[in-house]
């Protein structure tokens, strides 16, 4: 069993912990947290040993009546791999801790690419991360773009990708974020950081991205244009997408008009936390005009990277090749709507 | 003086009436309305003769203590030109009325293109509408796209336009519209109707558009990509845009991040109703990658077509050529931020 530490038990960390626990070849050794909030209590309720991420604050957990198993250092030392799911920028600061104990580490996409040896998307470049010590699982949006680019690039060849990312302003729990009643170019400069981030996975793909923020919390939506090397029928692209486990083709008959109904569907089929690990691509939107492919896809910012983290754990520990890992992850989590 | 009738005194009609009144060569003969609501009272307060758009409802105005000058037929008969600013679909039904009295008519962009002899944008094809009997002023979004396409096409040549329109869900007063907290592909099929609508102005421009709706009411925002026929410096495009009266280049120093601050600025400079008749293009966003031009522009759906209606009045009456009309309209309204 691969012994996994999860450092940071927020939006991503708690989901990764549950996904790791569901795997046949992994064990959650413990989770580390800075503060004794509702998530810390939920971690204990789920039976995860809880470690104090900041030693000086360990007393706060005592005061809140939450039992601490030890300092994060002990967790990192004992683990085969640590998943750093701390807020953006903290991961880079934690790197020396992981190096000190020689524990391979995964970072999230909010960190700069140079924190790691490899930026990772299971569908696109799993092999690059095998036996690497520091691997960065790219962000939700870059993950969503990579999963589409990989099959299109392999099957048709890509001349250029242009994507407008209509981003949710914040997650449902991030009550201090905006905007309210506005549509903000964000960043206002072009390209947004997402294009260069895609190039950490696909160095040779020509990609320009534009980002906006809107008053929504549930999911991002991408307006995607891919100029292919040859003209293609939309039906063929739909078939191609339908063959990808982490792409969910939302059929016309489902009558799903946006993220609200997508999340409702996820809850209805019993998904934990209503998570949508797959890109949700509206089948009707998949269209071609000559070599130009267009589609809309919704990306669940809280969860699409979770199976990617699970696969990255197997990559850095050399536990499986891409095909075996992705199949195991998908089966254990129930991926494939 | 050109005697102008305004049939429909809602979002567009009331603005067109005020803009017509501001012109040195036009007079508002009267405005027609179906119901005696707050806008009808405001029309009377502004001194516009009020006509009943539906004869059977004329009594309702009496009951509300609002004086009616007569039925809409009398207004149409007496006018040199009628601006139909009724809700989408009603304009087409009114066409026989305008034909009956042989009064040239302008329709709004919500009508199908075939309601009119010509679809109109002052910057792009003013001459086509000269002396036409039925002219359709294209929608706010098509107007916004046309104003950018015209100078780019003339100066550099256009290979292809791709635009994602992030649309406000409804106007501030449209309280029964959505979405709340969602991002909806709308229409989910590609292309949206906007691309074909642009082709009513530019038949030869290759243009694909995608539309979404979001929980905002103030303005639309376009994420725009134009592949030009030659590589161009972004600075040159900014200069080109800066020379266009109906394009407002939002400078970095203004620190305007979205529609909220744009509207605030419009109010601060004394614009009636906080209207933004110009496309609001973020200067920082104007970028080029080889032949690909990108930018963000905000489009005020309630007002950008207003000066276009004024110009179309001069076109159908043969009162001025494009240059003279646009200059007169801009001076009278104070266009050019």
Interface residues (C-beta under 8 A of the other chain):
Chain A: X160 X162 X164 X166 X168 X179 X181 X182 X183 X184 X185 X186 X188 X189 X190 X191 X208 X210 X212 X214 X215 X216 X217 X218 X219 X220 X221 X223 X225 X257 X258 X259 X260 X282 X284 X285 X287 X289 X292 X294 X295 X296 X298
Chain B: X160 X162 X164 X166 X168 X179 X181 X182 X183 X184 X185 X186 X188 X189 X190 X191 X208 X210 X212 X214 X215 X216 X217 X218 X219 X220 X221 X223 X225 X257 X258 X259 X260 X282 X284 X285 X287 X289 X292 X294 X295 X296 X298
